[in-house]
Amino acid sequence: PDKVPLLDCFDLFGKEEVLDEANAWYCPRCREHRQARQKLQVWSLPPVLIIQLKRFTADATGRWRRKLDSMIDFPVRGLDLSRHCLSGDDAALYDLRAVCNHYGGLSSGHYTAFARHSESGAWHDFNDAHVSTARADGIVTSGAYVLIYERRAEGESEGGEGR
């Protein structure tokens, strides 16, 4: 399976879409439901950014569901969101601090996490009661479900290990 870059997901999130009849916009002036377009945009960026990846889907009736196992390729360091922020915020670089993973299907599954130590910069793998050291190149997996990024302090270099 192909890898989907995380920034492609941001592009899709901000793509303009036409609302269907079931989601028509109510016009307060003419007091009727109208077909409209919507576009989601980000004005400012938070110090801590939590991204939940869409890992489950359903049909229009909500009865047929399945797990999505697409490989989302997300950066461990240097996620640049400057082109997705309307305010022109210069501090738009983020570094990954933790990942929550989901393995399994809809009716059952297992959660694990990777987290980066704030002082040493070392990555750790949390799997129930077992904690082990993890390699940075093993953090990006198809099990990634929630990504936690911290905005990089102005002037901090990409190679900085601590805060």
N, C-alpha and C positions, 0 to 999 in steps of 0.2 A: 504493500500500500504506500501511496505517496504521502510525503510529509506536507502538512498545511502550516505555513508560517503564521505565527500569532498575529502579526500585523495585518495579514489578510483577513483574519477574524475581525479586527477592528474596522477594516474597510467595509466589510459586510454589515457590521453593527451600525455604521453611519450612512449606509446606502439609502437613498430616498426610495420610498415604496408607496404604491397606491393602495389605499384602504378599500377593502371589498364592502359589499352591501351590509354584511353582518357587523362591520366595524365602522360604519359611516359616521362622519363628523356631524355634530348637531350645530347648525348655524344659529346663533342667538338673534341675528338680525331678521332673517326670513322665517325663523322657527321651523326649519325643516332639516331632515338628515340629508347630507350631501356627500357625494364622493369627494375624497380629499387625498392629499399626499402628506406623508409625514417623513421626517428625517430626524434621527437622534444625533445630537452633537454634545460635545463636552466643552464647557466654558473654562473650567479650572481643574487642576489636578491635585489630588490629595497627597499628604506626606506618605501614607501607606495605601497602596492600591491592592484591592482584593478582586481577583478575576475568577469567576465561576465558569468553567467551560461547559457547554451544553453536551452532556453525555447520554441523555435519554431523549427519545422522541416518541410521538404518538401520532396517529392519523387524526383527521378532522373530528371524528366522533369521540376520540379519546380512549377507544377500546383496544386498539392495536398498538402495542408499545415495544420498543427494542432499545438495546444499549448501543451507543455509538462509540466505536473504538478507534476513531480516526487519530492518527499520530499528529498532534499539534507540536510544532517545533518552536519552542519558546526560548529566549535567551536567558542564560543564568546571570550575565552581567550586561549592562548597557542597553536595556529596552528603551528606545527613544520614541516618545509619544508626542514630540513637538508638532508634527503635522496633523495630529488629531485633537489639538487643543486650540480653541478659538481665541483665547486671551493672549496668545503669543508668549506664554510662559517659557522663560529660558531654562528653568529648572525642570526639564521633562525627561531626564534620564533616571531609570530605575534599575535596581539590582534585586535579584531574586533572594528572598529570605527563607521561604518555606513552600512546600508543595504537599497537598493532600492528594493521595492516590486512591482510586477505587478499582478493585479487581473483582470480577465476577459478573453476574447478570442482574436482571431486574428483581427477581425474588430473593436472591441471596448474594452476598458479596463480602468483601473484606477491605477495610481501610488501613492504609499505612501512611506515613508521612516522612518527608525529608525536611530537615531544618538546618540552617547555617548558624553556627555559634557566633554571637555578636562581637566577641572579643578576639577569638582565635581565627575565625573565618572557616573553621573546619565544618564539613557537612556530616550530618548524622542521619541514620535510617531508624525510624521508630516503627516497630512492628509488634504490637501488643506489648508484652512485658520485656521484649528484647530490644536493646538499643545497640547499634554498631556504627562504626565509622563508615561513611560513604564517600565514593569518589565523585567529584564534580561532574565528570563526563557520564555518570550514570543517573543523573537527576532527571533528565528529560526522557520520559517514558510514555507509552500510549495509555497508561493508567492515570495520568495526571487529570485531576478533577477541579481542584482549587489552587490557584497560584497567588502567593502573597509577595508583593514587591514593596521595596522601600525606596523612596526618592533619594537619589544620590545628593549628598551635600555639595553645594557649589564649591568648586575647586578640588574636590576629591578625585583622585585619579582612578582609572578603571582597574588598576592592579591592586588597589588598597584592600587589605584583607579584613581589617576591623571596621568599626563604625567610623 
